[in-house]
Amino acid sequence: MGFLIRTAATAASLWVADYLIPGIGFAPTDYTADAQTNYLIALALAAIVLGLLNALVRPVLVMLSLPITCMTLGLFIVVINGLMLVLLTLVPFTGFQVDGFFSAIVGAAIVSLVSFVLNRVVPG
């Protein structure tokens, strides 16, 4: 149950980033005839893939970048989070698109903030 709640919170945070940042968007694959359903499926798939990237790839990147993270007092983590969104664009079936690294960094900050708030507000 906790996995579903965290995935829904991540999907909601990706939706907020899509809404607020012009450089982030979705171009979903045609899964059904309804465009809204395609968007929701792409949002759910992107949230699941982002969760997997954060569970598998992010710890390796954090360990490899530990010296620079310490030198920047932890601010380099924001760059790693932006890199996770860039890696998400490489997964073709999610339909997630980022128009540049600055949009990815700002989007990662928004995704992190909204996910944090939603995970604290919603019990699970």
N, C-alpha and C positions, 0 to 999 in steps of 0.2 A: 504494500500500500504506500509505503514511504517513497518508493521509486516512482510511482505514478504521480504523486504530489510534487516531487522535485522536478519531474519531467514537465508537468503542467506549468510549474512556476518558470522553468526555463523557456518554455514555448511562449508564455505570456511576456517574459522579458525580451525575447526576440521580436515579438510583435510590437512592443513599445519602441525598441530600437529601430524597427522598420518604419514606424510611424513618425518618429522624431528626427531621424537622420536621413537626409536626402541621398547619401551615398550607400545606403544599405537597403536591400530589397529582395524580393522573392520573384522568381520566374518559374512557377511550378510546372511540373510535367502534367500532361493531361491524363490523370488517373480516372476521372469520371467526366460526365458532360457538364457538370456544374462548376463554374470557376471558383466560387466560394469554398466548395468542398475540396477542390484541388489545393487551394491556398492553405486550408486547415491541415490537410494531409502533409503538405510540404513543411508546414510549421512544426507539426509533430515529429516528422522524420528528422528535421534539422535539430530539434531539441534532443532527440535520442542520440544522434550522431555527436552533437556537441558534448553531451554527457559522457559518451564513450571516449572522445578525445581528451576531455578533462580528466578522465580516470586512467587512461593509458599513456598518453603522450605528454601531457602537462607535467607530471612528476619528473619525468626524465629531463625535460627542458629546464625545470626549476633547479634540479641538481646540477646540470651542466652550467647554468648561468649563476650559480651561487656567488662566485666572487664579484661579479658586476652588480648583482642584486644587493650584496652587502655594501658595496661602494656607493650605490645610489639610495641607500637606506630603504630598500624595498620597492622603490618606484619602478624598477625594471619589470616587476610582476605585471604591471599594466601593459607593457609591451608584449609579454608572453601571452596575456589574455587576448590581445589584439591578434597575435599570431594564431591563436586557436580559431578565431573567426576567419582568418585568411585560409587556414587549413580546411575549415568547413566549406569554403567555396570550391575546393577541389573535389568534393564529393558530388558527383553530377546529379544524383536522384533527389537531392534536397532542394535544388532550385535556388539556393541561397547565393546572393551576389553582394560583393563589397567593391566599391569604386575607389580603391586606394587605401594605403596603410593608415593614414590619419583618420579616415572614416572607421576603419577597423578598431583603432585604439579608442576613439570616442564611443563607438558602439559597444566595445568590451566593457568600458566603464559603466555604461547604462545597463547592459545586461547583468553585470555583477551587482550593481546597486539594486535594481528591481528584483533580481533573484533573491538577494539577501533579505530584502524587506518582505517579500512574499513568503519565503521559507520561515521567517520569524512570526508572521501574522497567522498563517494557515497552520493549524496543528497537524502533526503527522510524524 
